[in-house]
């Protein structure tokens, strides 16, 4: 998911990641205060890019809200074990044909029952090319996807042939070919159910989403201010809230959010600004959290651009990567709040291998100049790195540009946009003509999620317009593998193959660098950089 996101992995993979970085915070001496089970708390966030429709939400501003309003067929416990939420069972004997049975009694926030059609209709709508959903590619493995989402022209149908409703509590899924970990894939937001009200007025729904999760919308969405939720009393899931609701507060700058955190005006912040990295532990004490999670930061290039899309520019991008002194930037600018990236897959993720990027992620100014020259140089000998100014990225973006200028002579400038929403609209609209910040927070802690969702031809999060048929073939082989070990090895080959074209440059592996106020307790973070919202306890005042 955009920093939040075809993923194939095994439940054991998430256990590795969750164990490695298991939930920080929440263990201090203030955790024995009296609790208000109906108390609400505030959560730092950014204004969502789009209306709140699960199949069109793949960035954190909207994603964090959607994840509280909805629940899917499956999720994972704190130890990474796959468990059923809305599903009673999901059975298959061949990893191609699945029978899904639902638990009875689940309802949407408007009282409508959650049925098999709630899932099937939502998936068909999300996959339909006419609806232009950012997450449509997640449905690609389902038989009939090509007819409902052709590469060109209008869809031949509005239903995928691989989805069949048996009755209100049962439906079947047929894939075009076996995918050994399809059940785990169903955890992603794109597979959430939708009520009938959605199809009557999708525009209105985006402003007032009706989910089936532990929280429901409370009042109107106050754009650029906040989005309020309250506990859903009739929620049937395993993770019933220990609080009365979450208020997502939208900030234009991390610094103002951090000031509110220190003064107890916002209760949870998952990412403190760079200006606070050297002091947040002393400011917050035992309420400070610093732990790696499944996220990374890169700078990506518009491969659809007539200049950057030329084959010889691969060498230029390789050279630019080698001009960046990641280790020094991490130590001096980012205050060890990140790790220098040695590939596209973070260390806490299943399938990670050290130095997957090889020499191209190692600082070597001499080789950098040579490669840039061999590739015909940066177009016009100048480039920009576009980023959102409300996310605390200016310092590292300027440091990266300074390295490029000093070590290659290329004129590089950090180019801010006021908000995350604005820069995402430009990126998804394919309007970029130079480099831009790209980040990914895992949908699953497996190598496939970091490679397939961003670098497969036509993938929903392939913001670069990148395409490599040989890479696609490798990923197809990985998805068809009989074991997760075999799949991981093939995805590792795909990751290493990215160095040949370098559509993006790995920079950092991210940390959850956050904290919480004196108003709350039992605050824990998972390896998705998310607080475990339903576990948060609000202290009585």
Secondary structure as UniProt FT lines:
FT   HELIX           11..20
FT   HELIX           29..32
FT   TURN            37..38
FT   STRAND          40..45
FT   HELIX           54..56
FT   HELIX           60..69
FT   STRAND          74..76
FT   TURN            78..79
FT   STRAND          82..84
FT   STRAND          87..91
FT   STRAND          97..102
FT   TURN            104..105
FT   TURN            109..110
FT   HELIX           116..127
FT   HELIX           129..131
FT   TURN            134..135
FT   HELIX           136..139
FT   TURN            140..141
FT   TURN            143..144
FT   HELIX           145..148
FT   TURN            161..162
FT   STRAND          163..167
FT   TURN            168..169
FT   STRAND          170..175
FT   TURN            180..181
FT   HELIX           182..185
FT   TURN            186..187
FT   HELIX           189..191
FT   HELIX           196..200
FT   HELIX           202..207
FT   STRAND          215..217
FT   TURN            223..225
FT   STRAND          226..231
FT   TURN            233..234
FT   STRAND          245..250
FT   HELIX           254..262
FT   TURN            263..264
FT   STRAND          268..269
FT   HELIX           274..276
FT   TURN            277..279
FT   HELIX           280..284
FT   HELIX           285..287
FT   STRAND          288..300
FT   TURN            303..304
FT   TURN            306..309
FT   TURN            311..312
FT   HELIX           313..322
FT   HELIX           326..332
FT   TURN            335..336
FT   STRAND          339..340
FT   TURN            347..348
FT   TURN            354..357
FT   HELIX           358..361
FT   HELIX           365..374
FT   TURN            375..376
FT   HELIX           379..381
FT   STRAND          382..388
FT   HELIX           389..391
FT   HELIX           394..408
FT   STRAND          411..417
FT   HELIX           420..428
FT   TURN            429..430
FT   STRAND          435..441
FT   HELIX           447..455
FT   TURN            457..458
FT   TURN            460..461
FT   TURN            463..464
FT   HELIX           469..479
FT   HELIX           484..501
FT   STRAND          504..516
FT   TURN            518..519
FT   STRAND          520..521
FT   TURN            527..528
FT   HELIX           533..535
FT   STRAND          537..539
//
